[in-house]
Amino acid sequence: MKATTRLAAVISLASLFPLAALAADSKGSIEVTHWWTSAGESAAMDVLRNQVKADGFTWKDNAVAGGGGAAAMTVLKTRAVSGNPPGAAQIKGPDIQDWGQLGLLTEDGLDDVAKSEGWDKLLSPTVAKIVQYDGHYVAVPFNIHRVNWLWINPEAFKKAGIAKAPTTLDELFAAADKLKAAGIIPIAHGDQPWQNSTVFEDIVLAVMGPEGYNKAFVQLDQKTLTGADMAKSFAALKKLTGYMDPNRGPQDWNQATAQVIQGKAGMQAMGDWAKSEWSNAKKVAGKDYQCVPFPGTAGSYTYNVDSLAMFKVKDEGTVAAQKDVAKIALGTHFQTVFNQNKGSIPVRNDIDMKQFDECAQASAKDFAEASKGDGAQPSMAHNMATNLAVQGAVFDTVNAFISDKNADPAKAAQQLGAAIKAAQ
Ligand code: GAL
């Protein structure tokens, strides 16, 4: 048989046996778009994949590599435009509202699960609001990540003669100087837009505190965006990037984490998904590595809630699989094991944190404390504070600033204000 004839035969056979039918005893199939591809995050996702399969459903993995999810979002948009969305996709924060407004998400598909599992009681009102559209649950939340962390290799600190973890920006720069003098890369980093803006939002939080951060990235207040403290934040960003490997390029966040794990670098400013890589490398929190709030931000907590949104689909098997995923994801077992692997803390409020390491315990305690006042703020770099257009304006301004060695901090603040105005 000629190759083309063979292909045609395969296609016509395949059309006789659509995917759901091929998996003979499957109760239904669900395709899931996500970006959890690092070794540690993939291990966390295995907990869900395995349980969905054990429940008798077929899991179609649509993993799109790329930290922060920009590449996954591009794939998702293309799929949605062509009328072929997956059953579930990693969509977060205000973006969920945008997808809901387009009429593409499930309308009441998760309400029965939410009711029977008591989601209203298990979730904080902040989180419940994020994953609802028009009064209905349209997404299932997985976790709470803290973004404003600094990860430290204590061996590297010891070699460089640094006595304690930095607690202010000045102490951070002083520690970085010592690491540099000892021949160790002070700060591991990859120049991807979302990584640059993750560090930038940490700095803004350190310089302006949670109220200033809120004015800048939640209220999008022009005075704050273009003001003296924003210029100061850009100046601190410039100083900090001077401590990063000049040959770093756009490496992935987990490659940067690996540099700290191996002791090639001393620190990384990254959210606590970085811990998934430390755990995966069998390193122990408090012994092999240290987690501290990003210097100058203790008492504040930039949160990042991961969630899987469910699309409106006709296939009954897929609808059943969506409910199954939602039920598993907020279940006690999954909330414990997944978050132990992922580095985040449970989104359910009734999980015993004694089963978690000291970084997760600190995170839970700090979140509770910060939530009493203004300390808990949504992460801009991780889609929690603004829509993607405004976030894109910040990313572009920060990238342009970092790549131009002569860029002026005061001018960058003006540019940030203008770029955000244009994106609103
Ligand atoms: C975040 C996401 C995290 C982690 C990180 C790095 O946006 O919420 O779970 O995956 O990106 O890719």
Residues whose N, C-alpha, C, O or C-beta is under 5 A from the ligand:
A	BS01	GAL	W35 G66 G67 G68 W273 N304 D306 H382
